Amino acid sequence: VQLQASGGGLVQAGGSLRLSCAASGSTFSINARGWYRQAPGKQRELVAHISSGGIINYADFVKGRFTASRDAAKNTWDLQMSSLKPEDTAVYYCHGINHHTGYNYWGQGTLVTVSS
């Protein structure tokens, strides 16, 4: 399984960006999917989680600002980010997991920079 993330870039505070993740290969191995981020000097943290049944949960710090979605038929999932803040600056990673093996799949990361 390969995950390819795209859509990062530089945006001013208050702006919006949309990230996309495309899965290829043995995509049937992926059960749940989502997005993580890692800011400089900080640990990687969960941003949004999409369960195998399509239920979406968000980290408190993005609730009301970010919206995750998936297209199961296309094996893609997106993260629409609005009202961006400088503290949202991070490398964003798309993620997938196989519940049976516990194996985690990671995209290569895409940098989001929010200027004040």
Sequence and secondary structure as in RCSB ss.txt:
>XXXX:A:sequence
VQLQASGGGLVQAGGSLRLSCAASGSTFSINARGWYRQAPGKQRELVAHISSGGIINYADFVKGRFTASRDAAKN
TWDLQMSSLKPEDTAVYYCHGINHHTGYNYWGQGTLVTVSS
>XXXX:A:secstr
 EEEEE  EEEETT  EEEEEEEESSGGG  EEEEEEE TTS  EEEEEE TTS EEE GGGTTTEEEEEETTTT
EEEEEE S  GGG EEEEEEEE TTT  EEE   EEEEEE 
